[in-house]
Amino acid sequence: MCGRFTLTASGQRLRERFALAAAPPELAPRYNIAPTQPVLVIPNRTTRVVRPARWGLIPHWASDPSIGHRQINARAETLAARPAFRAAFARQRCLIPADGFYEWRRAGRQRTPFYIHPRDGAPLAFAGLWDVWRPAGGEPIASCAIVTTAANPTLAPLHDRMPVILAPESWDTWLDPRERAAGELMPLLAPCPDDWLAAYQVSTLVNSPAHEDPACIVPDTSTAQQAEGESS
């Protein structure tokens, strides 16, 4: 799954990376993006631009927007079958830019956070779905979900799922504004190559969305230091 991620790249960096028609407005660096918060998406429209969306997909037919709280992730294997994602998979796809993401390794009751980031430092492109919910008499809400797949060998020791990270050569296909058949898109939704990512342990500060600063991604060496002390 993907429950937290980061985006600190500048608007110009995003424009260059994703060949955007225009650089997005400069935003504050995000070190601990959590579900239901606003994120940036690149929807499958004729002009490639960045748009804001709430993380947690609310289908256009939903009677209550709270359904989005349970739909931050969409499993690749069931996109074509689940009513909440089926139409968006065919017609409303997006890229979700990120610098990296967090995952927690479980050992009994203990949950240890790790930060997973690209080895080359370039912004990642998560495969996403988007929709717009229009309440009666209210403002429309654009929302999105991150598509997930089976973990690659880097992630497997931490969790059995990971975000789908699309290669640049797949972006045009995923962002095609036309309706696409599931059979054309499913080959894109495989785990990324193992050498794309690296992971390291971070502080439990990231456990709370209230912590939104660079300390969230600082490597946590306390475990190693403790092990050295016990062995000396």
Stockholm file with secondary structure:
# STOCKHOLM 1.0

chainA/1-232         MCGRFTLTASGQRLRERFALAAAPPELAPRYNIAPTQPVLVIPNRTTRVVRPARWGLIPHWASDPSIGHRQINARAETLAARPAFRAAFARQRCLIPADGFYEWRRAGRQRTPFYIHPRDGAPLAFAGLWDVWRPAGGEPIASCAIVTTAANPTLAPLHDRMPVILAPESWDTWLDPRERAAGELMPLLAPCPDDWLAAYQVSTLVNSPAHEDPACIVPDTSTAQQAEGESS
#=GR chainA/1-232 SS CCCCEEECCCHHHHHHHHTCSSCCCCCCCEEEECTTSEEEEEESSSSCCCEEEEESCCCTTCSCGGGGGGCSEEEGGGTTTCHHHHHHHHHCEEEEEESEEEEEEEETTEEEEEEEEETTCCCEEEEEEEEEECCTTSCCEEEEEEEEEECCTTTTTTCSEEECBCCHHHHHHHTCSSCCCHHHHGGGCSCCCGGGEEEEEBCGGGGSTTCCSGGGGSBCCHHHHHHHHHHC
#=GC SS_cons         CCCCEEECCCHHHHHHHHTCSSCCCCCCCEEEECTTSEEEEEESSSSCCCEEEEESCCCTTCSCGGGGGGCSEEEGGGTTTCHHHHHHHHHCEEEEEESEEEEEEEETTEEEEEEEEETTCCCEEEEEEEEEECCTTSCCEEEEEEEEEECCTTTTTTCSEEECBCCHHHHHHHTCSSCCCHHHHGGGCSCCCGGGEEEEEBCGGGGSTTCCSGGGGSBCCHHHHHHHHHHC
//
